[in-house]
Amino acid sequence: MSNAPRIFSWFGIALIVTTGLIHVMNASDSFQEAAYKGWLFYANGMGALVAAYGIYRGKRSWGWNLGLLIALGSLIGYVASRTVGLPHIPAEPDAWLEPFGVASLIVEGLFVAVCMRMTVSDRRI
């Protein structure tokens, strides 16, 4: 493997772990809104660790795909929670610029971009 894909792999690992960490840090607060949201935040963190392990081990097929599922799911959940709301949780249109939320959007968007770059550069994904 050349240096460029290795650097992108490490960057992807850092991004998906950061995504999981942000969600785990906010999980306890999420239980106040709905128990399922708190559990989803913890599941996000665990899934992010599993995805990072898969990317690290070179199992790009499932590591990157799981990370992509987590990142895109998080992005969709963020947008839905601020526009139409989530089950049993009303929309929060005033929460678009919440610091952890914005940080999460940036990290998830960067992960998706790195994942797409790896898909183009390495057909083994």
C-alpha positions as CSV (number, residue, x, y, z in Angstrom):
1,M,0.0,0.0,0.0
2,S,1.4,3.4,-0.9
3,N,1.7,6.2,1.6
4,A,-1.3,8.2,0.4
5,P,-3.9,5.4,1.1
6,R,-2.3,4.7,4.4
7,I,-2.5,8.4,5.4
8,F,-6.2,8.5,4.3
9,S,-6.8,5.3,6.3
10,W,-5.4,6.9,9.5
11,F,-7.3,10.1,8.8
12,G,-10.5,8.1,8.3
13,I,-9.9,6.2,11.6
14,A,-9.4,9.5,13.5
15,L,-12.6,10.9,12.0
16,I,-14.8,8.0,12.7
17,V,-13.5,7.6,16.2
18,T,-14.1,11.3,16.8
19,T,-17.7,10.9,15.5
20,G,-18.3,8.1,18.0
21,L,-16.6,10.1,20.8
22,I,-18.9,13.1,20.2
23,H,-22.0,10.9,20.3
24,V,-20.9,9.0,23.4
25,M,-20.1,12.3,25.2
26,N,-23.7,13.5,24.4
27,A,-25.5,10.2,25.1
28,S,-26.4,10.8,28.7
29,D,-28.1,14.1,27.8
30,S,-29.9,12.4,24.9
31,F,-31.7,10.0,27.4
32,Q,-33.6,13.0,28.7
33,E,-35.3,13.4,25.3
34,A,-35.9,9.8,24.6
35,A,-34.3,6.6,25.8
36,Y,-33.8,5.3,22.3
37,K,-31.8,8.4,21.3
38,G,-29.4,7.8,24.1
39,W,-28.9,4.2,23.2
40,L,-28.5,5.1,19.5
41,F,-25.7,7.5,20.6
42,Y,-23.9,4.8,22.5
43,A,-24.4,2.4,19.6
44,N,-22.9,5.1,17.3
45,G,-19.8,5.1,19.5
46,M,-19.5,1.3,19.6
47,G,-20.1,1.1,15.9
48,A,-17.4,3.8,15.2
49,L,-14.9,1.7,17.2
50,V,-15.7,-1.4,15.2
51,A,-15.4,0.5,11.9
52,A,-12.1,2.0,13.0
53,Y,-10.8,-1.5,13.8
54,G,-11.9,-2.7,10.4
55,I,-10.2,0.2,8.6
56,Y,-7.1,-0.4,10.7
57,R,-6.9,-4.1,9.9
58,G,-7.2,-3.3,6.2
59,K,-10.7,-4.8,6.0
60,R,-11.8,-1.9,4.0
61,S,-14.8,-3.6,2.5
62,W,-16.7,-3.7,5.9
63,G,-14.7,-1.1,7.9
64,W,-15.2,1.7,5.5
65,N,-18.8,0.7,4.7
66,L,-19.7,0.5,8.4
67,G,-18.1,3.9,9.0
68,L,-20.0,5.3,6.0
69,L,-23.2,4.0,7.4
70,I,-22.5,5.5,10.8
71,A,-21.5,8.9,9.3
72,L,-24.4,9.2,6.9
73,G,-26.9,7.9,9.5
74,S,-25.6,10.6,11.9
75,L,-25.8,13.3,9.3
76,I,-29.4,12.3,8.4
77,G,-30.4,12.1,12.0
78,Y,-29.0,15.5,12.7
79,V,-30.9,17.1,9.8
80,A,-34.1,15.2,10.7
81,S,-33.9,16.2,14.4
82,R,-33.8,19.9,13.4
83,T,-36.4,19.8,10.6
84,V,-39.1,17.2,11.0
85,G,-38.2,15.8,14.4
86,L,-37.6,12.3,15.5
87,P,-40.2,9.8,16.9
88,H,-41.5,11.2,20.2
89,I,-39.1,14.2,19.9
90,P,-40.2,17.4,18.3
91,A,-38.0,19.2,15.8
92,E,-35.4,21.5,17.2
93,P,-34.9,24.2,14.5
94,D,-33.0,26.5,16.9
95,A,-30.3,23.9,17.6
96,W,-28.6,24.0,14.2
97,L,-25.5,25.8,15.5
98,E,-25.0,23.7,18.7
99,P,-21.2,23.3,19.0
100,F,-21.0,19.5,19.3
101,G,-23.5,19.2,16.5
102,V,-21.5,21.4,14.2
103,A,-18.3,19.6,15.1
104,S,-20.0,16.3,14.4
105,L,-21.3,17.5,11.0
106,I,-17.8,18.5,10.0
107,V,-16.2,15.3,11.1
108,E,-18.9,13.1,9.5
109,G,-18.7,15.1,6.3
110,L,-14.9,14.8,6.2
111,F,-15.2,11.0,6.8
112,V,-17.6,10.6,3.9
113,A,-15.2,12.6,1.7
114,V,-12.2,10.4,2.7
115,C,-14.3,7.3,2.2
116,M,-15.2,8.4,-1.3
117,R,-11.5,9.2,-2.0
118,M,-10.5,5.7,-0.8
119,T,-13.2,4.2,-3.0
120,V,-11.9,5.9,-6.0
121,S,-8.2,5.2,-5.3
122,D,-8.5,1.6,-4.2
123,R,-11.0,-0.7,-6.0
124,R,-10.7,-3.3,-3.3
125,I,-13.2,-1.4,-1.1
